[in-house]
Structures are given as structure tokens and as C-alpha cells.
């Protein structure tokens, strides 16, 4: 069936359901959609998540604190690259152009819900949007630590995150200084298979500039698997073993990539050059994904709903980190897969 649940388009949905649901024509529907602005799509999302988390809370959803992933989601674009909503990106699916969104989601089994999605273009101040995003998210869930991609590993974003006093960890792109440091670490420390060494350094962005332009962070250099991985954080009171747990918890953020793959399952096709229409379709795909996650939450028993909650102890950053990497006595899997959920939704829609 060619509809939203099967990577369809607005036209395919209307074609599919117009006789049964007495829908308006495609031209009329598209004309109405073009009258929307970005705020309409955002408000629909906010209203949905307000209801979603209210229902979750009523059904035993625990909120001791979470690892929150903030990332840039890029949707490949093949049209006019001069459109304001289009940004250059690394090559993906045969194009260097994409529509980009700033996204935030919970990274934990049984609670992988999207929290916010904001469109960004060439004129968007991403640091300011991150400020707005964090302020809004903290009204929904308790943020204990933020996971970010290496794209955010610079002075500007570190300064914004430290301003909000949230703990963060992210990889950092290797510059000449870090490449040389990595070479020295590999030269000086010989490790066997299954072993690692972890070195801690004080790292300063723009260290040759005046003090007001600098930003200090903790640099972690992990030598493992004959490679050196660099991470930065604003956590200064961990010991070596705890820093390793922090890095492991970041590596265990596979839930972020899982969310993106699932999001692609629910995405709709469109050739529209109207940014608000594309943003609305993006929000609809995230809503469908969250409905799928909600259904799985509801049908799980108490042990499997939020299996890591019992390990969070006093809800400190360290306890949240350790609970994130603790081995469970089972492998968590959704009871209903995304594909099964799509099929059930097709039957519901008739």
C-alpha cells in the first residue's frame, strides 16, 4: 500500500484513502499545507509530546534522569541547492545537499522517545537553538548528561553547554596537535588485545588567543584497539575507570543511530520545495515513531519497560553513566517491530 507508512507521499495517501475517508483533493490539500509555517509543525509536535508524556507518566514512566542525545539529522535533497532551507553536507545517497534538523532524543532501552526537532538553515544560529532546545527539554525530562556528535566539538558549543551547567561528552575532530598527541601515545604505550590506556589532559580552545576567547575542557585520550580516540567533557571529578565508563556510555549510544533508521522507515516522500511542508512531514514521521515506542512501552511488563531505572541509585551523573553500560540479564527488543507496527496501522486506517 502506497501511503505514509510505506514511504509514500501526500498524493499516494490521498489516492489510497480518498474514496474511503472522503478526503479533499491533492491540489486543495497542498494549497492548505503551503499556508502553514514552521511554527505550526512545531506546535503540533509540542502538543503531541505533552499528551504523550502525560500518558507515560500515568502508566508508570519513571524520570530519574536520562542521557540525552543532541544531533544534526540530514535528509538528502536533490533539487535547487540555492533554496534557503538547503545546506551543504558530506556526501550521502548521491548528493552533497540536505535539509537539516536539530534533534534531541532519549537514549535508553524502553524509553527511546524523540524530544524535539527544529529545522535549521544557512541563517540559523545553531548555538541559540541548542539553548532553546535544552530549556524546553528540561520541562519534559530530567537531563543528566548530553551526548553530542563531533560536529559540536568546538569552543562555541562547549561554552553554551557549560553556561547551562549540563554535563556533556563528545568526540573531537583531530587537528594537527591531537594527531601528534595520538602518535606519541601510540609510540609510548604498547597494549595487548583487550587492554587500554586512558590519559587525561586539560585542553584549551584557541589557546593562543586572549583569555576571553578561550574555553577550557577535559580531554580524554583512549588508546584501544591500536587506535587513539579523543573525547572532550566538562566533567572533572571522575577517576580513570569512571572516565572509561563515560566513554563506554557514549559508545553505547547506538540508540541514536537506531532512532534514525526507524525514522527513515516512517518517513514520507515529497518533492515539495516549501520548507514548512517538509518540516511538517518530518514531525509526522517522528510522531509515528514515538507512537510505535509508546505501544511497546505499554505492552512490556514492569521488568522490561525501563530496565535501567533500578540501577540509577541516587541519580548522580556517575550512576546514570554506569547504569547506561551495565549488562542486563536479557537483550531488550521491541515486542512489536516497526514493520509490524506499520502493518497494524494500515489495518486501523482501513
C-alpha positions in Angstrom: 0.0 0.0 0.0 1.4 3.3 -1.0 0.9 5.6 2.0 2.9 7.4 4.7 3.5 4.1 6.4 5.2 2.7 3.2 7.4 5.6 2.3 4.6 7.2 0.3 3.7 10.8 -0.5 0.9 13.2 0.1 -0.5 12.2 -3.3 -0.3 8.5 -2.6 -2.1 8.9 0.8 -5.0 10.9 -0.8 -5.2 8.4 -3.6 -5.3 5.5 -1.2 -7.9 6.9 1.3 -9.9 9.5 -0.6 -12.8 7.1 -1.6 -13.0 5.6 2.0 -12.3 8.7 4.1 -13.8 11.4 1.8 -10.5 13.4 1.7 -10.1 16.6 -0.2 -8.2 16.7 -3.5 -4.4 16.7 -3.6 -4.3 20.3 -5.0 -6.5 21.6 -2.3 -4.7 19.8 0.5 -1.3 21.0 -0.8 -2.6 24.6 -1.1 -3.7 24.5 2.6 -0.4 22.9 3.7 1.6 25.6 1.9 -0.1 28.2 4.1 1.4 26.6 7.2 4.6 28.0 8.7 7.3 26.2 10.7 5.7 27.2 14.0 2.6 25.2 13.1 4.6 22.0 12.7 6.4 22.7 15.9 3.2 23.3 17.8 1.7 20.1 16.5 4.8 18.3 17.8 4.7 20.0 21.2 1.0 19.2 21.7 1.6 15.6 20.8 4.5 15.2 23.2 2.7 16.9 26.0 -0.1 14.3 25.7 2.4 11.5 25.2 4.4 12.2 28.3 1.3 12.7 30.4 0.1 9.3 29.3 3.5 7.8 30.0 3.5 9.3 33.5 0.1 7.9 34.2 1.3 4.5 33.2 4.4 4.3 35.3 7.0 6.2 33.3 10.0 7.0 35.6 12.0 10.1 35.2 15.1 9.7 37.4 17.4 11.2 34.7 18.5 10.4 31.2 21.3 10.5 28.7 20.0 12.9 26.0 21.5 12.9 22.5 21.5 16.1 20.5 22.5 15.7 16.9 22.0 17.1 13.4 19.8 15.0 11.2 20.3 15.5 7.5 17.7 14.5 4.9 19.2 14.2 1.4 18.0 16.8 -1.1 18.2 16.7 -4.9 16.6 19.9 -6.0 17.7 23.5 -6.2 20.7 23.9 -3.9 20.1 27.7 -3.7 17.0 27.3 -1.7 17.3 28.8 1.8 16.4 25.5 3.5 19.2 23.6 1.8 22.6 23.2 3.4 25.8 21.6 2.2 26.8 18.4 3.9 29.0 15.4 3.5 28.1 13.2 0.5 25.2 10.9 1.3 22.8 9.0 -1.0 24.4 10.6 -4.1 24.1 14.3 -3.0 26.0 16.9 -1.0 22.9 18.8 -0.3 20.4 18.2 2.6 17.6 19.6 4.6 18.9 19.6 8.2 17.2 19.4 11.6 18.5 19.8 15.1 17.1 16.8 17.0 17.1 15.6 20.6 16.1 12.2 21.9 16.4 9.9 25.0 19.0 7.2 24.6 17.8 4.3 26.7 16.1 1.0 26.1 12.4 1.2 26.7 12.4 5.0 26.6 13.7 6.0 23.2 11.4 8.9 22.6 12.1 11.9 20.5 12.0 15.2 22.5 12.3 18.0 19.9 13.1 18.6 16.3 14.0 22.1 15.0 14.7 22.9 11.3 18.0 24.7 10.6 19.1 26.6 7.5 22.1 28.7 6.4 20.8 31.6 8.6 20.0 29.7 11.7 22.1 30.3 14.9 22.6 26.7 16.0 24.1 27.6 19.4 21.0 29.7 20.2 18.7 26.9 19.0 20.5 24.5 21.3 19.9 26.9 24.2 16.2 27.0 23.4 16.1 23.2 22.9 17.7 22.4 26.3 15.4 24.9 28.1 12.3 23.2 26.6 13.5 19.7 27.1 14.2 20.1 30.8 10.5 20.8 31.3 9.8 17.3 29.9 12.5 15.0 31.3 15.4 15.2 33.7 18.7 15.8 31.8 21.7 14.2 33.5 24.2 14.2 30.6 24.3 15.2 27.0 25.8 13.2 24.2 26.8 15.2 21.1 28.5 14.3 17.8 32.0 15.6 16.9 30.3 18.3 14.8 29.7 20.1 18.1 33.2 19.7 19.4 34.3 23.4 19.3 34.6 26.4 21.6 31.2 27.9 20.8 29.1 24.8 21.7 31.1 23.9 24.7 30.6 27.4 26.0 26.9 27.2 25.5 26.6 23.8 27.2 28.7 24.9 30.2 26.6 28.0 30.5 23.6 25.7 31.2 25.7 23.7 33.6 24.8 20.4 32.0 27.4 17.7 31.8 28.4 16.6 28.3 30.7 14.3 26.4 31.5 14.2 22.7 34.3 13.1 20.4 36.5 15.8 19.0 37.9 16.1 15.4 41.7 15.6 15.3 43.6 18.7 14.5 47.4 18.6 14.0 48.0 18.9 17.7 45.8 16.0 18.5 47.2 13.9 15.7 50.7 14.4 17.1 49.5 13.6 20.6 47.9 10.4 19.3 51.1 9.4 17.6 53.1 10.0 20.8 50.6 8.0 22.9 50.8 5.0 20.5 54.6 5.2 20.5 54.9 5.3 24.3 52.2 2.8 25.3 52.1 -0.7 24.0 48.9 -2.5 24.8 47.8 -6.1 24.3 44.5 -7.2 22.9 41.6 -6.4 25.2 43.7 -3.8 27.1 43.5 0.0 27.0 45.2 3.1 28.4 43.3 6.3 29.2 45.1 9.7 29.5 43.6 12.9 30.8 44.6 16.4 29.7 43.5 19.9 30.1 42.5 21.2 26.7 42.0 24.8 25.7 40.3 26.0 22.5 42.1 29.0 21.0 44.9 28.7 23.5 47.0 31.4 21.7 44.2 33.9 21.8 43.4 36.3 24.7 41.7 34.7 27.8 38.2 35.9 26.9 38.3 33.9 23.6 39.5 30.7 25.2 37.4 27.8 26.5 38.7 25.0 28.8 37.6 21.4 28.7 38.8 18.0 29.9 40.4 16.0 27.1 40.3 12.2 27.3 42.7 10.1 25.1 41.7 6.5 24.9 44.3 4.1 23.4 42.4 0.9 22.5 42.3 -1.5 19.5 45.6 0.1 18.4 43.9 3.4 17.8 43.6 6.6 19.9 40.2 8.1 20.4 39.7 11.6 21.7 36.8 12.9 23.7 36.1 16.1 25.5 33.9 16.7 28.5 33.2 19.2 31.3 33.3 16.5 34.0 36.4 17.0 36.1 35.9 14.8 39.2 35.9 11.3 37.7 38.8 8.9 38.1 40.3 6.9 35.2 37.9 4.0 35.5 34.9 6.3 35.7 36.1 8.3 32.6 36.4 5.0 30.7 32.8 4.2 31.8 31.8 7.7 30.5 33.3 6.9 27.1 31.7 3.5 27.0 28.3 5.0 27.8 28.8 7.3 24.8 29.8 4.4 22.5 26.7 2.7 23.8 24.6 5.4 22.2 23.6 3.1 19.4 20.1 4.1 20.2 20.7 7.4 18.3 21.5 5.6 15.1 18.7 3.2 15.7 16.3 6.1 16.0 17.5 7.5 12.7 17.0 4.1 10.9 13.5 3.8 12.4 12.7 7.4 11.5 13.6 6.6 7.9 11.1 3.7 7.9 8.3 6.2 8.8 9.5 9.0 6.5 7.2 10.2 3.7 8.4 11.1 0.2 7.9 14.6 -1.0 9.2 16.8 -3.8 7.9 20.0 -2.2 10.2 23.0 -2.1 8.2 24.5 0.8 10.2 24.2 4.0 7.1 24.2 6.3 5.6 21.2 4.4 8.8 19.3 4.6 9.1 20.1 8.3 5.5 19.0 8.9 6.2 15.7 7.3 9.4 15.3 9.4 7.3 15.9 12.5 4.7 13.4 11.4 7.4 10.7 10.9 8.7 11.4 14.4 5.2 11.2 15.9 4.7 7.9 14.2 8.0 6.6 15.6 7.0 7.8 19.1 3.6 6.1 18.8 5.4 2.9 18.0 7.7 3.3 21.0 4.7 4.1 23.2 2.9 1.0 22.1 6.0 -1.1 23.0 6.2 0.7 26.4 2.6 -0.1 27.2 2.7 -3.8 26.4 6.0 -4.5 28.2 5.9 -5.9 31.7 7.4 -3.8 34.6 10.8 -5.5 34.4 11.2 -4.7 30.7 9.6 -1.2 30.5 12.6 0.7 31.7 15.1 -1.9 32.7 17.9 0.5 33.6 15.9 2.6 36.1 16.7 0.2 39.1 20.5 0.8 38.5 20.4 4.6 38.7 20.8 4.7 42.5 20.9 8.3 43.8 20.6 9.6 40.2 24.0 11.2 40.1 25.7 11.7 36.8 28.1 8.7 37.6 25.2 6.4 38.5 23.4 7.3 35.3 26.5 6.7 33.3 27.1 3.3 34.9 23.5 2.2 34.5 23.8 3.0 30.8 26.6 0.4 30.3 25.5 -2.2 32.8 24.9 -5.6 31.3 21.3 -6.7 31.6 20.3 -10.3 32.1 18.4 -10.1 28.9 18.6 -8.4 25.5 16.0 -5.7 25.2 14.0 -5.9 22.0 10.7 -4.2 21.0 7.8 -6.6 21.3 6.3 -5.1 18.1 8.8 -4.2 15.4 8.5 -1.0 13.3 7.4 -3.0 10.3 4.7 -4.9 12.3 3.5 -1.6 13.7 3.2 -0.2 10.2 1.1 -3.1 9.1 -1.2 -2.8 12.1 -1.6 1.0 11.4 -2.6 0.2 7.8 -5.4 -2.0 9.1 -6.5 0.7 11.6 -6.6 3.3 8.8 -8.7 0.9 6.8 
